Amino acid sequence: MRRAAMLSAIVLTGAVSIGVSAQQDFSTVQIRAEQVAPGLAVLFGSGGNIGLFHGPDGTIIVDDQFAPLTEKIQAAIAAEGATPVKFLINTHLHGDHSGGNENFGKAGATIFAQSNVRSRLAEGGTQRGTVRPPAPHAALPVVTYDHGITFHANGDTVDVRYFGGGHTDGDSVIRWRKANAIHTGDMFNNSGGFPFIDTENGGNALRLVTSLDQVIALADADTVIIPGHGPITRRGELIAWRDMIAASVERVEALKKQGMTLEQAQAAKPVEGLRTAADGGDAFVAGIWTSLAAHGR
Amino acid sequence: MRRAALLSGIVIAGAVSIGVAAQDFANVEIRAVPIKPGVSALFGSGGNIGVSHGPDGTFIVDDQFAPLAPKIQAAIAGLGASPVKFLVNTHWHFDHAGGNEPFGKAGATIIAQTRVRDRLAAGGTVAGNTSPPGPKEALPVVTYDHSVSFHLNGDTIDVIHTGGGHTDGDSVIYWRKANVLHTGDMMMNRVGFPFIDLSSGGNVVNLINSLDQMIAMTDADTVVIPGHGELGTRADLIAWRGMIAACVDKVKALKTAGQTLDQAKAAKPLAGMSNAPGGFVSEDAFVESIWASLQARGS
């Protein structure tokens, strides 16, 4: 029973990630808040986990899920005692993390993101072959950075850092120095499956490993890790995730060096058993394959 | 008459720069100079202010002195602009960031390079003028080490720390579409030698490096808003950089020849080099700051 529920959750997450938002029914989605530290909470709903940071200097959120959920998210924010959102940070461009941008932008939030996030949102593109139209003006980040910025608010110092991406080419990590918490964006997906390497949007498994090394270096045993999806956890799980990806890269690269084609490598199921996935990890193997090729390997 | 007015302007700039605390702001008028549609410069007392305004909100660069905030706000409204949403400090000096508290309290989000916030929070003394630790509302809320860009009012506005020189936290602001560059105090237009604030991490060698990067960002059509002085061009920026580099070369030659600082000053190596004789930084003071900059670089 427990296993069935978990698999169901994985399938749901998968559906969200590939962006079938048009068909998805958001009417039954509930936003649940879990406090991490005074003034810092995580909102779980449908789509990427939202970091909510509030206090006398205003409300800052990390990611905003899907547009149809904005009102529920705003209600959940108010229920935490927070004022309307002043600053909104996108960890990356995907619609399950930035889908609410237009609504929050129109409501007065200033949107921040890494430079590549804005470029991709503004230009549109594809994701898993599905066309992603250009985002409207109000949905676009107003302040962008190549490397990082830091917020000084609500008694904490909040670092927003780009380590080179991996899930896409615009992933930011958010770290609360005093609260000792890190929002990883989708560079860490703690919902049971393999990572999605969005090679159509600059993602790369090798860079994901090096970015994760930098995230791990910021954390200690007490750091609260807020993943892009799935439950809050600690550094140990993040390290295990990083090691799983590094091991997968090694296995796939070994097959590639043997002269296999991608199809042959997928058929060999090199990552099977490392995580649970309906496709046995085929998409992940393909993501690694493309990543290796991008590095001339 | 024209020359007298110019000199008077220099003297005022000098007085501002060295921070005469008893300065009377009652007579200061804020003069707005439109540069491009939605981009203007405001001249008053203290550092020149850059303004971007339009449908996405008002963005300003620097804010002079706190007592001038109401006049500056009136001048911004006079441009047809909404109240300030974003305020960038080019550096931490009181004649550029002195209005942070009133603008912060009025709702502006203040953005600056990391060391600007550190210095504003700690307070300090610049050319004999002591600034106490800044109150919370005067401190930048968003900081960066390298750069940020604002996408506003149909333009992209890059805010870049090129490595400093006047201090260790100087940013330059470049409007890509309007082709306007605000240099902060890394350029002062025809008001004499540069002020190198060594106590705030300034260094003339870094200043030259930063100016090289600014020159590379500009073309013949770029409008340059200097930290002090009137609007300029790329040619002014190149001439300013050339003057500074020539001064450094002259002082460096004496230092390399084994002279002491006193001997170097006595040799008057910078005689005739200033673009505005009588400016706030004397020949001797500039020799000293070049000397200290070279020492700090181990040369």
Interface residues (C-beta under 8 A of the other chain):
Chain A: D57 T110 S115 R118 L140 P141 V142 V143 T144 Y145 D146 H147 G148 I149 T150 F151 H152 A153
Chain B: D56 T109 I111 T114 R117 L139 P140 V141 V142 T143 Y144 D145 H146 S147 V148 S149 F150 H151 L152
